[in-house]
Amino acid sequence: MPIHRSVLALAFLFAAIPAADAAKVKVWHQYQQSHFDKAKFKEAVVTSEGVVRLSRQVKPLAGLEAGNVWDLAEDKAGNLYAATGDEGKLFKITPDGKASVVHTSKDAHLFSLIATPDGTIYAGTGPTGKLLRVAPDGKVTAVADKLDSYVWSLAYDPASQSVFAGTGPKGKIYRVTPDGKASVFYMTKQEHILCLAMADKGTLYAGTDKGGLIYRINAAGKGFVLYHANQPEVRTLLVTPEAVYAGTSAPVARKGSGFAGPPSKADEARSAPPGENSLYRIGLDGSVRELYRDKTMILRLAQARGRLLVATGMQGQLFEINEATKEKTEIARLDVGQIHCLLQRRDGSIVLGTGDPGKLYVLEDRFAAKGTVLSDVLDTKLQSKWGAMSWKCDKPAGSAVTVAVRSGNVADPDDTWSAWSAEQASAAESKAQAPLGRYLQYRVTLTSDNPKATPDFRQFALRYQTLNQAPEIASLDVPDLDTKDIDNAKKLKVRWTASDPNDDELTFNIYCKKEGWKDWVLLEENHEKSNHDWDTTGFPSGLYQIKVVASDRKDNAAEDALSAERISPPVPVTHLPPSVTLKVVGFDGGQAIVEASATDAYVRLTEASFAVDGKRWTNVFPTDGLFDSKTESFRFKTDELRPGTHVLVLRVRNAAGNVGSADVVIRKE
């Protein structure tokens, strides 16, 4: 059956593709979230799947003079309240955006807020543990004090019209009735009650610091540990009809001067290495699922449009969790250290309170019009030329994605780097238009005319080729029989270490040359290992040198290939036996006294023994006791000899395994 023409054509096409340069072309591939850990984002974010998008628009709400906005609440008139530190101020922001200070506490921090249906606002302070009440008319009174040191969290029970206060450092939950009477509602064996959440029928949930416990406490004050987290601090709780969500805040490396945890943990948080924090979902049936884990502090949870919102530190990131797809999407990144709190207002908008510094923002339900991502710097280690770029993207109508690059020869981009190239818009046919250099950086620009749509950017790949550099042979070792003991002296193990700056695959040619020869003799060609067993039995005795030549031809065209060589010191090869002489110099009773000498032209002597009349062999040693040179002298006695004629043979071995001998006739009277 004839072969189809298209098959023949395809075979010819593949045969025509040159393979010489294929291995030298390297690819910088950015396709997962961790590849953007060191990138700089402006109005852009990256999802857990490594997809870059425009961020949600975040608008500053009001100017506050505060180090941290710890909590937010809204009264029934639509006024926003912000509890702040480090100066203990309670701010009020009216619906038209005007901010004013309602109260300045003697405590450094107002940590917690709760609003009641009648418009009253309660605030918890630290470090003296006060509970303040702001009446609808604006009057501020202290309804309870000495609630331990810190009132970290507040919850309101509509049924009893009581306020519950989570405190520290003794792990107590207080209940404050409408008439201002405070009592201990529940006592844990923890240090801090960092968060409270009220559910139906007076059920209270509490998250703690020390053991990472989540409590469920009924209206009668009976507690039950719902879950023991893997982290020591449960910072935030969100109760929905379907589940309880809990976020942890194990200490992470600090960015700014404000603290993100209890004062007892502040110093630890500044010095501790980054920790793994988790978002847990605890179902009504008690089942627990970890929705995600990351090296961020989960500081507050909220729910909007059926999605979970997660406020974090230490890079001011706001995430959205889609439980159905298990996708974690960064939707906003603020120029602050932490997003301490979230509040969904009556009009549906989301307000963010931050720390390092303390600011207020409104998360708008639209995407930024333009965003950029500045990649980490690629270090190719050598001067490189840049090739094709490709990426994948989805571009809704009215949106665009472009990529520009720049290069340089210092690790941190400065004014010595090239200018940014022209923006490249083709996801499949772009080229990195940057000068030759060691370092390269790319910039992604996303734009959209539609505030409800964002383009997606993913799977970026850039191909480059380092300028070819010669290989290096760092060492070459050929065992010297004159200094080393070798099991098989006729096969010498030649070893070397070699490397290539371009990571090219190397092959080796191995040569030998005897002293006095003009040219090198090829022993092995295109050898791929870094050792060679040299069989010396086919070479005459003498002093030799070994030469190893490393070549990167396998990964380069012939005209571009480079090589390096290294030559060993002279090493002896010998098949000749040592020269041995001996004589009988006298008798001691019935024993013959023998003196002998042995010498070798190339290698040291290693052992000697004699036999009389073909009987057993007896080892003898040099007069100085050591076999350590090419010439040795011996003096030894035979056993008691009977009268008559005897023959003595002395044999001497050299380091090459060659044996020389001599004999003498002994006449015993």
C-alpha positions in Angstrom: 0.0 0.0 0.0 1.6 3.3 -1.0 2.6 5.9 1.7 0.4 9.0 1.6 2.3 12.1 0.3 1.3 14.1 3.5 3.1 11.5 5.7 6.2 11.8 3.6 6.1 15.6 3.7 5.7 15.5 7.5 8.6 13.1 7.9 10.7 15.4 5.7 9.7 18.4 7.8 10.8 16.8 11.1 14.0 15.6 9.6 14.8 19.2 8.5 14.5 20.7 11.9 18.1 21.4 13.2 18.8 19.9 16.6 22.1 21.6 17.3 20.7 24.6 19.1 17.6 23.1 20.7 19.1 22.3 24.1 20.7 25.8 24.5 17.4 27.7 24.2 16.1 28.1 27.7 12.6 29.1 28.8 11.5 31.4 31.6 8.0 30.1 32.4 5.7 32.0 34.8 2.5 30.0 35.3 1.7 29.7 39.0 0.9 32.0 41.9 4.3 31.6 43.6 6.1 32.8 40.5 4.6 36.3 41.3 5.7 36.3 45.0 8.3 39.0 44.3 6.3 40.8 41.6 5.0 44.4 42.1 1.3 44.9 41.5 -0.5 48.1 40.8 -4.3 47.8 40.4 -3.7 44.2 39.4 -3.9 40.8 41.3 -3.0 37.2 40.9 -5.3 34.2 41.6 -4.3 30.9 43.3 -4.3 29.4 39.7 -1.6 31.9 38.6 -4.0 34.1 36.6 -3.3 37.9 36.6 -6.3 40.1 36.5 -7.3 43.7 37.1 -8.0 44.4 40.8 -11.3 45.6 42.1 -11.4 49.3 42.4 -10.7 50.5 45.9 -11.5 54.1 46.8 -10.2 56.0 49.9 -13.2 56.8 52.1 -12.0 59.3 54.7 -8.7 60.7 56.0 -7.9 59.5 59.5 -4.9 60.2 61.7 -4.4 56.8 63.1 -1.8 54.0 63.1 -4.4 51.2 62.9 -8.2 50.9 62.2 -9.0 47.9 64.4 -12.8 47.6 63.9 -15.8 49.2 62.1 -19.5 49.5 62.9 -22.5 51.3 61.3 -25.4 52.7 63.1 -29.0 52.7 61.8 -28.6 56.2 60.4 -25.7 55.1 58.1 -22.9 56.7 60.2 -19.7 54.7 60.2 -17.6 54.3 63.3 -13.9 53.4 63.3 -12.1 52.1 66.4 -8.4 53.1 66.1 -5.0 53.1 67.8 -2.3 54.1 68.6 -4.0 57.2 70.1 -7.3 55.6 71.2 -9.6 57.6 69.0 -13.1 56.7 68.0 -14.0 58.3 64.6 -17.4 58.9 63.2 -17.8 59.2 59.4 -21.1 60.6 58.2 -22.9 59.2 55.1 -21.5 62.2 53.1 -17.9 61.3 54.1 -17.1 63.8 56.8 -14.9 62.4 59.6 -14.8 63.6 63.2 -13.4 62.3 66.5 -16.2 61.2 68.8 -14.1 60.2 71.7 -10.4 60.0 72.7 -9.7 57.3 75.2 -7.1 57.3 77.9 -6.3 53.8 76.5 -4.0 53.6 73.5 -6.3 51.4 71.5 -10.0 50.9 70.8 -10.0 47.3 69.5 -13.6 46.3 69.0 -17.0 47.8 68.0 -20.6 46.5 67.8 -23.8 48.3 66.8 -27.2 47.6 68.3 -30.5 47.9 66.5 -31.4 51.1 68.4 -28.3 52.9 67.0 -26.1 52.5 70.1 -22.4 51.7 69.5 -20.3 49.8 72.0 -16.4 50.0 71.9 -13.9 47.8 73.7 -10.5 49.3 74.8 -7.0 48.2 75.9 -4.9 48.1 78.0 -7.4 48.8 80.8 -10.3 46.8 79.5 -13.1 49.3 79.3 -16.5 49.0 77.5 -17.7 52.3 76.2 -21.2 53.1 75.0 -22.0 55.8 72.4 -25.6 56.7 72.6 -27.5 57.7 69.4 -27.3 61.3 70.6 -23.4 61.0 70.6 -22.9 60.9 74.3 -20.1 58.6 75.3 -20.1 56.8 78.7 -18.1 54.0 80.2 -20.5 51.2 81.1 -17.9 48.7 82.4 -14.2 48.7 83.2 -11.5 46.4 84.3 -12.7 43.7 81.9 -9.2 42.2 82.2 -6.7 44.2 80.1 -7.9 44.0 76.6 -11.4 43.9 75.1 -10.5 42.2 71.8 -14.0 41.4 70.4 -17.7 42.2 70.9 -20.9 40.5 70.0 -24.6 41.5 70.5 -27.4 39.2 71.4 -30.8 40.6 70.3 -32.8 38.3 72.5 -31.3 39.4 75.8 -30.1 42.7 74.5 -26.7 41.9 76.1 -23.2 42.7 74.8 -20.6 39.9 75.1 -17.0 41.0 75.4 -14.0 38.7 74.6 -11.0 39.7 76.6 -7.4 38.9 77.5 -5.0 37.9 78.9 -7.1 35.6 81.1 -9.4 34.2 78.4 -12.7 35.4 79.8 -16.0 36.3 78.1 -18.0 38.9 79.9 -21.7 39.6 79.5 -22.9 43.2 79.9 -26.6 43.7 80.4 -28.5 46.7 79.1 -28.4 48.3 82.6 -24.5 48.0 82.5 -24.0 45.1 84.8 -21.0 43.1 83.8 -20.3 39.4 84.8 -18.2 36.6 83.6 -20.3 34.6 81.2 -17.7 31.9 80.3 -14.1 31.3 81.4 -11.7 29.4 79.1 -8.2 28.1 79.8 -6.9 30.2 77.0 -5.2 33.6 77.1 -7.1 35.8 74.7 -10.6 35.7 73.2 -9.7 37.3 69.9 -13.1 37.0 68.1 -16.8 36.4 68.9 -19.7 35.7 66.6 -23.4 35.4 67.6 -25.7 32.8 66.0 -29.3 31.9 66.4 -30.9 31.1 69.7 -28.2 32.9 71.7 -25.4 30.5 70.6 -22.0 32.3 70.9 -18.8 31.2 69.0 -15.4 32.3 70.3 -11.9 32.0 68.8 -8.9 32.0 71.0 -5.2 32.6 71.3 -2.8 30.1 72.9 -4.2 26.8 71.9 -6.1 27.8 68.7 -9.5 26.6 70.0 -13.0 27.5 68.7 -15.7 27.3 71.3 -19.4 27.0 70.9 -21.3 28.3 74.0 -25.0 28.0 74.4 -27.3 30.6 76.0 -27.0 28.9 79.4 -23.2 29.3 79.3 -22.3 25.7 78.5 -19.2 25.5 76.4 -18.0 23.0 73.9 -14.7 23.0 71.9 -15.9 22.8 68.3 -12.5 22.6 66.7 -8.8 22.7 67.6 -6.9 24.5 64.8 -3.4 23.7 63.8 -2.3 27.3 64.6 -2.2 29.0 68.0 -4.4 32.0 67.1 -7.9 31.9 65.8 -8.3 35.6 64.8 -11.7 35.8 63.0 -15.0 34.0 62.8 -17.9 34.2 60.4 -21.1 32.4 61.2 -23.6 31.6 58.3 -26.7 29.4 58.2 -24.5 26.7 56.6 -21.2 26.7 58.4 -18.8 28.4 60.7 -15.7 29.9 59.1 -12.5 30.5 61.0 -9.3 32.2 60.0 -6.0 31.9 61.9 -3.2 34.4 62.4 0.0 32.6 63.4 2.8 35.2 63.6 4.5 36.2 60.4 7.5 38.4 59.6 6.7 42.1 60.2 6.5 44.8 57.7 5.7 47.9 59.7 5.7 49.2 63.3 2.1 48.4 64.2 1.2 45.1 65.8 -1.3 42.7 64.4 -1.9 40.5 67.4 -2.3 40.8 71.1 0.4 42.8 73.0 1.6 39.6 74.6 2.4 38.3 71.1 3.7 41.6 69.6 7.4 41.1 70.1 7.1 37.4 69.1 5.3 38.4 65.9 8.0 40.9 65.0 10.7 38.2 65.2 9.0 34.9 64.3 9.5 33.4 60.9 6.6 33.3 58.4 3.8 30.9 59.6 1.3 28.9 57.7 -2.3 30.1 58.3 -5.5 28.5 57.3 -9.1 29.2 56.5 -11.3 26.5 58.0 -15.0 25.6 57.2 -16.8 23.8 60.0 -20.0 22.3 58.7 -23.3 21.9 60.7 -22.5 18.2 60.9 -19.1 19.0 62.6 -17.0 18.2 59.5 -14.0 20.4 59.0 -12.5 21.4 55.7 -9.4 23.6 55.1 -10.3 25.9 52.3 -6.8 27.2 51.9 -3.5 27.7 53.6 -1.0 30.5 53.0 1.8 32.5 54.6 -0.5 35.4 55.4 -2.3 36.4 58.6 -6.1 36.0 58.2 -7.4 39.0 60.1 -11.1 39.3 59.1 -13.8 37.4 57.2 -17.0 38.6 55.5 -19.4 37.3 52.9 -20.7 39.1 49.9 -22.4 37.9 46.7 -22.1 34.3 47.9 -18.3 34.6 48.1 -16.0 34.7 51.1 -13.9 37.8 51.6 -10.6 37.4 53.4 -8.7 40.4 54.8 -5.0 39.7 55.4 -1.6 41.0 56.5 1.3 41.5 55.9 0.9 42.9 52.4 -2.6 44.4 52.6 -4.2 41.8 50.4 -7.9 41.1 50.1 -8.9 37.7 48.8 -12.1 36.2 47.5 -12.8 32.5 47.9 -15.1 30.6 45.6 -16.0 27.5 47.5 -17.6 25.9 44.4 -14.4 26.1 42.3 -11.9 26.2 45.3 -10.3 29.2 43.6 -8.7 31.8 45.8 -8.6 35.2 44.0 -6.7 38.2 45.2 -9.2 41.0 44.4 -7.3 44.0 45.9 -3.9 44.8 47.2 -3.5 48.0 49.2 -0.4 50.0 50.0 -0.7 49.2 53.7 0.5 46.5 56.0 -2.8 44.9 57.2 -6.5 44.9 56.4 -7.7 44.6 60.0 -11.5 44.7 59.4 -14.3 44.5 56.9 -17.8 45.9 57.1 -20.7 45.4 54.7 -22.8 48.5 55.0 -26.5 48.7 54.6 -26.2 49.9 51.0 -24.2 46.7 50.2 -20.8 48.4 49.9 -17.7 46.9 51.6 -15.6 49.2 53.8 -12.0 48.2 54.7 -10.1 49.3 57.7 -6.3 49.1 57.6 -3.2 49.3 59.7 0.4 50.5 59.0 -1.1 53.1 58.4 -4.7 53.4 59.6 -7.0 54.2 56.6 -10.5 53.6 55.3 -11.3 52.3 51.8 -14.4 51.4 50.0 -14.3 48.2 47.8 -16.3 49.1 44.7 -18.1 46.6 42.5 -16.1 47.4 39.5 -12.6 46.7 38.1 -9.8 49.2 37.8 -9.5 50.6 34.3 -5.7 49.9 34.2 -3.3 47.7 36.1 0.3 46.6 35.8 2.4 43.8 37.1 6.2 44.2 37.3 7.8 40.8 37.3 10.7 39.6 39.4 14.1 40.0 37.7 15.4 37.0 35.7 19.0 36.3 36.3 20.4 34.2 33.4 23.9 34.2 35.0 25.5 35.1 31.6 25.1 37.6 28.8 22.0 36.5 26.9 20.0 37.3 23.8 16.3 37.3 24.1 13.8 35.5 21.9 10.2 34.8 21.5 7.5 35.6 24.1 4.2 33.9 24.5 1.3 33.9 26.9 -2.4 33.0 27.2 -5.1 35.5 27.8 -8.8 36.1 27.7 -9.8 39.5 26.5 -13.5 40.6 26.9 -14.7 43.3 24.5 -13.0 46.6 25.3 -10.0 45.0 27.1 -6.4 44.5 26.2 -3.2 42.9 27.4 0.3 44.0 26.5 3.8 43.0 27.6 7.0 45.1 27.5 10.5 44.1 28.6 13.8 45.7 29.6 17.3 44.4 30.3 20.5 45.3 32.1 23.7 44.0 33.8 23.0 44.9 37.4 20.6 42.9 39.6 18.5 45.9 40.6 17.0 47.8 37.7 18.4 51.3 37.6 19.1 54.0 35.0 21.8 51.8 33.5 19.1 49.4 32.3 17.6 49.8 28.9 14.3 51.7 28.4 11.1 49.7 28.3 10.5 48.1 24.9 7.5 48.8 22.8 4.3 47.1 24.1 3.8 43.7 22.5 0.2 42.7 22.0 0.4 39.3 20.2 0.1 36.5 22.7 1.6 34.0 20.2 4.0 36.0 18.0 5.8 38.5 20.2 9.5 38.9 20.7 11.4 40.3 23.6 12.9 43.5 22.2 15.7 44.1 24.7 19.4 44.5 24.3 21.9 41.8 25.2 22.2 41.5 29.0 22.4 39.2 32.0 19.1 40.4 33.6 15.6 40.9 32.2 12.3 42.0 33.6 8.9 42.1 32.0 5.8 44.3 32.6 2.2 43.2 32.0 -0.3 46.0 31.3 -4.0 45.2 31.5 -6.7 47.6 30.5 -10.5 47.5 30.3 -13.1 50.0 29.1 -15.8 47.9 30.8 -15.8 48.3 34.6 -17.6 44.9 34.9 -15.0 43.0 33.0 -11.2 42.2 33.3 -8.8 40.6 30.9 -6.9 37.5 32.2 -3.1 36.9 31.7 -1.5 33.5 32.3 1.2 31.1 31.2 3.9 33.6 30.3 7.0 32.1 28.6 10.1 33.8 27.4 12.8 32.1 25.4 16.5 33.1 25.7 19.9 31.9 24.8 23.1 32.7 26.8 26.2 33.6 24.9 28.3 30.5 24.6 31.1 30.2 27.1 33.9 27.6 27.1 33.7 24.6 29.3 35.9 24.3 32.4 37.9 21.3 33.6 38.5 21.9 37.2 40.6 18.8 38.0 42.3 15.9 36.3 43.5 12.9 38.4 45.6 10.0 37.0 46.9 7.7 39.8 50.7 7.7 40.1 52.0 4.2 40.8 54.9 5.7 42.5 52.7 7.2 45.2 49.5 5.2 45.3 48.6 1.5 45.9 46.3 0.3 43.1 44.5 -3.0 42.9 44.9 -3.3 39.1 48.0 -1.5 38.2 47.6 -2.3 34.5 44.3 -0.3 34.3 44.6 3.3 35.6 41.4 5.0 36.5 41.5 8.6 35.0 39.0 11.0 36.6 38.2 14.6 36.0 35.6 17.2 37.0 34.2 19.5 34.3 31.4 22.0 34.0 29.8 24.3 31.5 28.7 27.9 32.3 25.8 27.5 29.8 24.8 24.1 31.2 25.6 22.5 27.9 26.1 18.8 27.7 29.8 18.0 27.4 31.7 15.2 25.6 35.4 14.4 26.1 38.3 13.3 24.0 41.1 11.6 25.9 44.7 11.5 24.8 48.1 10.2 26.0 51.6 11.1 25.1 54.9 9.4 26.2 57.9 11.5 27.1 59.8 12.1 23.9 56.8 11.7 21.6 55.8 14.6 19.4 52.1 14.0 19.0 49.2 12.9 21.2 47.6 9.5 20.8 43.7 9.5 21.0 42.5 7.0 23.5 38.7 7.7 23.5 36.5 10.0 21.4 33.2 11.7 22.3 33.3 10.1 25.7 30.3 11.1 27.9 31.5 10.1 31.4 33.9 11.9 33.6 36.2 9.0 34.0 38.1 6.5 31.8 39.9 3.2 32.5 43.2 3.4 30.7 44.5 0.0 29.8 48.3 0.5 29.8 49.2 -3.1 28.7 49.3 -2.0 25.1 51.7 0.9 25.7 55.5 0.8 26.2 57.1 1.6 29.5 57.9 5.2 30.1 56.6 8.5 31.5 53.2 9.6 30.2 50.8 12.5 30.3 47.1 12.4 29.9 45.1 15.1 28.1 41.3 15.5 28.4 39.5 17.9 26.0 36.0 18.9 26.9 33.7 20.1 24.1 30.2 21.6 24.1 29.6 20.7 20.5 26.7 18.5 21.3 24.6 21.6 22.2 26.1 24.1 19.7 26.6 24.4 16.0 30.1 23.5 14.8 31.1 27.2 14.3 29.9 28.1 17.8 31.2 25.2 19.8 34.0 25.8 22.4 36.3 23.5 24.2 38.8 23.4 27.1 41.6 21.0 27.9 43.7 19.9 30.9 46.9 17.9 30.9 48.0 15.7 33.8 51.5 15.7 35.4 53.8 12.9 34.1 52.9 9.4 35.4 54.9 6.2 35.0 53.9 3.2 33.0 56.1 0.1 33.2 56.1 -3.5 32.3 59.7 -4.1 33.2 60.8 -6.0 36.3 63.0 -4.5 39.0 66.7 -5.3 38.7 67.9 -7.5 41.6 71.4 -8.4 42.8 72.5 -10.5 45.8 75.4 -12.3 47.4 76.3 -14.4 50.4 78.6 -12.4 52.7 79.2 -15.0 55.4 77.7 -17.5 57.9 76.4 -17.2 61.4 76.6 -20.7 62.7 74.5 -22.7 60.2 72.7 -19.6 58.8 73.8 -17.9 55.6 74.1 -14.1 55.7 72.8 -12.5 52.4 73.1 -8.9 51.2 71.0 -7.7 48.2 69.8 -4.7 46.4 67.0 -3.9 44.0 66.2 -1.0 41.8 63.4 0.1 39.3 63.6 2.7 36.6 60.0 4.0 37.0 58.2 3.1 40.2 58.8 2.3 43.8 59.4 -1.2 45.1 56.7 -2.7 47.2 57.7 -6.2 48.5 60.4 -8.8 48.6 60.7 -12.5 49.6 63.2 -15.4 49.3 63.0 -19.1 49.1 65.8 -21.7 49.7 65.7 -24.9 47.6 62.2 -24.1 46.4 60.7 -24.3 49.8 58.5 -21.7 51.5 58.8 -18.0 50.7 59.8 -15.7 53.5 59.2 -12.0 53.4 62.1 -9.7 53.9 62.3 -5.9 54.4 64.7 -3.2 53.4 67.5 -2.4 55.9 65.7 0.8 56.8 62.4 -1.1 57.3 60.4 0.7 54.6 59.5 0.1 51.0 59.5 3.8 50.1 61.7 4.3 47.1 62.8 2.9 43.7 66.0 1.5 45.2 66.2 -0.7 48.3 68.9 -2.6 50.1 68.4 -5.8 52.1 70.4 -7.9 54.6 68.9 -11.0 56.0 69.7 -14.6 57.2 68.5 -17.9 56.1 67.3 -20.7 58.4 69.8 -23.2 59.6 71.2 -24.9 56.5 72.4 -28.6 56.3 75.8 -29.2 54.8 75.8 -29.3 51.0 74.7 -27.2 48.1 71.7 -24.9 48.2 70.1 -22.4 45.9 68.5 -19.2 47.2 66.1 -17.1 45.0 65.1 -13.5 45.9 62.2 -11.9 44.2 61.2 -8.2 44.4 57.9 -6.7 43.2 57.3 -3.1 42.1 54.2 -1.0 42.3 53.2 -1.9 38.7 53.0 -5.6 39.8 56.2 -6.6 37.9 58.5 -9.0 39.6 62.3 -9.2 39.2 64.5 -11.9 40.8 68.0 -13.1 41.3 69.6 -16.3 42.7 72.7 -17.4 44.3 74.2 -20.9 45.0 75.2 -21.5 48.6 77.7 -24.2 49.6 77.6 -25.2 53.2 80.5 -27.2 54.6 
